[in-house]
Amino acid sequence: MEGVKERLKNFDRIVGELRNTYERKNTDYGNSFEESLDEFGAIAFVVRADDKMRRLKQLVNNPAKVKDESFEDTVKDLANYCIMFAMWAGVDR
């Protein structure tokens, strides 16, 4: 069983991966998520998060056929959507 220090080290590694994914996708897609929030409000987050949850439900029982849509990638995308929504909603202020 992992100790607290190992869990924190693992947590920091995952957060670093989330940041890298966020940076890469923002370079590729621009700020499209925030723009959709500005246009449609919080429901834009709900729809995208629901899409990711539906994808996760499929991946629990079925192997991924699309290269960049693995269970791990989908979990990271969902985490990033949650963080981006928190930033947009001012949760971090």
C-alpha positions as CSV (number, residue, x, y, z in Angstrom):
1,M,0.0,0.0,0.0
2,E,1.3,3.4,-0.9
3,G,2.2,5.9,1.8
4,V,1.2,9.5,1.8
5,K,4.4,10.7,0.2
6,E,4.0,8.2,-2.7
7,R,0.4,9.2,-3.2
8,L,1.4,12.9,-3.3
9,K,4.2,12.1,-5.8
10,N,1.7,10.2,-8.0
11,F,-0.8,13.1,-7.6
12,D,1.8,15.6,-8.7
13,R,2.8,13.5,-11.7
14,I,-0.9,13.2,-12.8
15,V,-1.5,16.9,-12.4
16,G,1.6,17.6,-14.5
17,E,0.2,15.3,-17.2
18,L,-3.1,17.1,-17.1
19,R,-1.4,20.5,-17.5
20,N,0.6,19.2,-20.5
21,T,-2.6,17.8,-22.1
22,Y,-4.4,21.1,-21.4
23,E,-1.5,23.1,-23.0
24,R,-1.3,20.8,-26.1
25,K,-5.1,20.8,-26.7
26,N,-5.4,24.6,-26.2
27,T,-2.7,25.0,-28.9
28,D,-4.6,22.7,-31.2
29,Y,-8.2,23.8,-30.5
30,G,-7.7,27.3,-29.3
31,N,-9.9,28.4,-26.4
32,S,-12.9,26.6,-27.8
33,F,-14.2,25.3,-24.5
34,E,-14.2,28.7,-22.8
35,E,-15.8,30.2,-25.9
36,S,-18.6,27.6,-25.7
37,L,-19.1,28.4,-22.0
38,D,-19.3,32.1,-22.8
39,E,-21.8,31.4,-25.6
40,F,-24.0,28.7,-23.9
41,G,-23.2,28.9,-20.2
42,A,-22.6,26.0,-17.8
43,I,-24.7,23.6,-19.9
44,A,-21.7,23.5,-22.3
45,F,-19.7,21.9,-19.5
46,V,-22.5,19.5,-18.5
47,V,-22.8,18.3,-22.1
48,R,-19.0,17.8,-22.6
49,A,-18.6,16.1,-19.2
50,D,-21.6,13.8,-20.0
51,D,-20.0,12.9,-23.3
52,K,-16.8,11.9,-21.4
53,M,-18.8,9.9,-18.8
54,R,-20.6,8.0,-21.5
55,R,-17.3,7.3,-23.2
56,L,-15.9,6.0,-19.9
57,K,-19.0,3.7,-19.4
58,Q,-18.3,2.2,-22.9
59,L,-14.6,1.8,-22.1
60,V,-15.3,-0.1,-18.9
61,N,-16.6,-3.1,-20.9
62,N,-15.1,-2.5,-24.4
63,P,-11.5,-2.0,-25.4
64,A,-10.8,1.3,-27.2
65,K,-10.7,1.2,-31.0
66,V,-9.6,4.9,-31.4
67,K,-5.9,5.5,-30.5
68,D,-6.3,8.7,-28.4
69,E,-9.6,7.7,-26.8
70,S,-8.4,5.3,-24.2
71,F,-9.8,5.0,-20.7
72,E,-6.8,6.9,-19.3
73,D,-7.1,9.7,-21.9
74,T,-10.8,10.1,-21.3
75,V,-10.3,10.3,-17.5
76,K,-7.7,13.0,-18.1
77,D,-10.0,14.9,-20.5
78,L,-12.8,14.8,-17.9
79,A,-10.5,16.1,-15.2
80,N,-9.3,18.9,-17.4
81,Y,-12.9,19.9,-18.3
82,C,-13.7,20.0,-14.6
83,I,-10.6,22.3,-14.0
84,M,-11.4,24.5,-16.9
85,F,-15.0,24.9,-15.8
86,A,-13.9,25.7,-12.3
87,M,-11.6,28.4,-13.7
88,W,-14.4,29.8,-15.9
89,A,-16.9,29.8,-13.0
90,G,-14.5,31.5,-10.7
91,V,-14.3,28.6,-8.3
92,D,-10.6,29.3,-7.8
93,R,-11.1,32.9,-6.7
